[in-house]
Amino acid sequence: MSKPLPKNVHVSRHPCLQVKLSQLRSNKASSRETNDLVHEIATIIGCEAFAENISVTRGEKNTTPLGYEYTTSFITPDKIALVPILRSGLGMVNAIQTLLPCTPAVHHLGLFREPTTLEPVEYYNNLPFQPDSAGVNSAAAKLAIIIDPVVATGSTASAAIQTLREWGVERILFLCVLGSYAGLVKAAGEWEDGVQVWAGAVDEQVDGKGMIEPGLGDIGDRLFSAGGRTSVN
């Protein structure tokens, strides 16, 4: 990547991730292989993102099976929500849930791109709203983790970030396997002080249909064997 990215965009340099991404690009990868590779890449990205954005706090005393006392620990922030963008974001859920030593709430957000304009259309939103006496949404998470394997034009990512900001979240981590340069810049600029974007890799181009070149094809179809496209490129 020759062009600089915004300071709130982080691109992995992990060698294992880069090889797995190369395998994921192949049109010979089966649906099962695609799911496995997305899971594995999401695990690496999650490790890198959480190391920079989650801290450890010391808790109460506990006892080991041999009777020795030790101090427990837990992560902060303690109110975390996982927000997969339907449908392809579902392919990253298990990886992120496994990494976190807590049980985050999972709130699904349904967005699709209108084929002609490529603008995002929301069709599902189950974010809870519980206003307190001051009208503030007490159900909003302190940290929301948006997951979507591909950021192409960035319009869907930006819409998701805007929705969660309006929901009342304090900070957002956006995790993706691959993004276009323009898409990552657009997503990162939606809320510069409140969002960090963590990507496995960056491709330069997006074609007229809003697909990344060379990209991963329609990752949702590939994950769920939907076969909506004749080609994955």
N, C-alpha and C positions, 0 to 999 in steps of 0.2 A: 504494500500500500504506500504509494508515493505522496498522496495528498494527506495533510494532517487532519486528524479527527478532533472533535470537541473533547475537552478535558474530562467530561463525564461519560465518555465512551471508552471501554476497556476491551481489548482484543487479545484472546489467549495466544500464548506462544508455546503451549505445551506440545511437545513432539508427538505424543501418542494421540492427542486430539486431532492433529493435522493429518495423520495417517488414517484415522478412523473417518474423518471427513472425506478424504479421498475415496475411501471404500463406499461411503454413503452416496456419493455423487453417481456411482455407476448405475446404468440402466439394467444391469444384471442382478442387482440386489433384490432379494425377495422381500415380501412384506414383513416376514419374521426377522430377517436380517436388518431391514430398515428400522423396525422397532427397537431391536437390540442396540444398534449403533446410535440412534437418537438418545436412548436411555444412557448409554455409556458416555456420550459427549456431554449430555446435560449434567451428569455427575461431576465431570471435570470442571465445567463452567461453574457449577454451583459451589464446588470447593473453593475455587478462586474468588468468587464473589463474596461468599460468607466469611472468608478469612479476613477480608477488608472491612466488612460491614456489621459483623456480629461479634459481641464481646462476651467474656465469661465473668460471671459474678459468683462469689462464694456464698454458699447457703448454710443449711443446718448441719449438725453433726449426725453421722450415721455409723454403722458398725459393719465390718467385713464378716464373711463366714467364719473366719478364725478368731473373731472377737476384737479385732483392732479397730480403734476409732479413727475416722477420717472426716474431712470436711467435704460436703457435697458441693456441687456447682451447677449452675444453670445459665442459660444464655439470655442476653438482653439485646434488643428489646424482647419483651415477653409476650407481646400481642402481635402475632404474625399471621398474615393471610396469604394463601397461595391462590393466584388467580390465573388459571389456564384460559387462553383464548380458544374457544371452540372452532374447529374440532381438533386441529393438529396439536394444540397445546396439551391435550390429554396425554400425548406420547412422552411428555417430560415430567408428569406428575409424580410417578412412583420414584423416580430418581431423586427429586427434591425432597419428597416426604422421607425417604430413607436417610438422607443426609442430616436432616434437622433432628436434634435430640428432644424435640417437643412435638406436639400434635397441632399443626396449624389448621385454622379454618380454611376450607376450600370453597371459593366462590367462583362459579363459572360465569364467563362473559362471552356472549355469542355475537360475533361480528363477521360480516362478509363484505367483500368488495363488489360494488355494483359494476357489472361487466363493461358498461360503456364509459362511465366516468371514472371508474376505479376508486370512487369515494366509499368510505366505510358506512355500512348500514348495521345498526344494532338490532338484533332480533331476540336476545335473551340477556337478562341481567338479574341475578339473585342476590345482589349486595344488600345486606340488612340495614335497616334504618331505625334507630332507637333514640329519638331526641331527648336530651335531658332538660332540666328546667330552663336552661339558657338557649335551648334550641340546637345545641351541638349534638352531632351524631355520636353517641357513646359506643355504638357498635363498630365504628371504623377502626381498622387496625393501625398500629403504630408503624409497622413496616409491611408493605404489600410486595409480593414477589410475582410479577407478571411473567408467564412463560408462554412462548410461541416460537417454534423452531425457526421460522423464516421471517425476516423483516425485509420486504421488497421495496415498495414505494414509501413505506413509513406511515401511511395514512391510518391504517388499522392500529398500529402501535401508538400513534399520537392520540387517536380517539380513546383507546383504553387508558392511557395515562391521564387524559383530561377527565374521564369518567371517575377514576379513582381519586383524583385530586378533589373533585367536587364531592365525592363520598366523604372526604375528611381525613384521608390517610396522611401521615406525617412524612413518610419517605417511601420511595419506590425503587425496587431493583427490577430491571427488565432483562430477562435472560433469553438468549436466542442462540441457535446453532450457527446460523449464517445470516448476514445482512448485506444489503447493498450499501455502497458508500452514502448515496443520497438518502436512503431510508434511515440509516443510523443517525445521520446528521439531523434529519427531521424529527425523529423520535426524541433525541437528546435535547433538542431545542424547545420541546413542548413545556418543560418545567426544569430549567437548567439547575436550579438550586435544590430540587427535591428528588430528582431521578438520576440513577446511574444505569447505563446500558452495558451489559456484559455479553460479548459475542464470541463465538468460536473462531470465526473468520469473516473476511470482508471480500465481496466481489464488486467490481466496478460498475457493471452495466445492468440496466433493467430494460427489457424489450417493450414494444408497444402494447403488449397484453398485460404488463405489470409483472412479468416473470423475470427472475434474476438470471443473468448469463455469467458463467455456465450454470450456476445454481444447483438446486436439488430437485427441480421439477415441482409438481404439485405434491407437496409432502403429505398433505392430508389424505389424498387418494392413495399414496404409497403406504402410509401407515395402516390404513384400514381396508386395503385391497379393493378400493372403490372403482378403480379403472376408469375414472372420468376423462382421462386424456389418452390419446393414442401414443403420446411420447412423454417421457419424464423430463425432457429438456425444454 
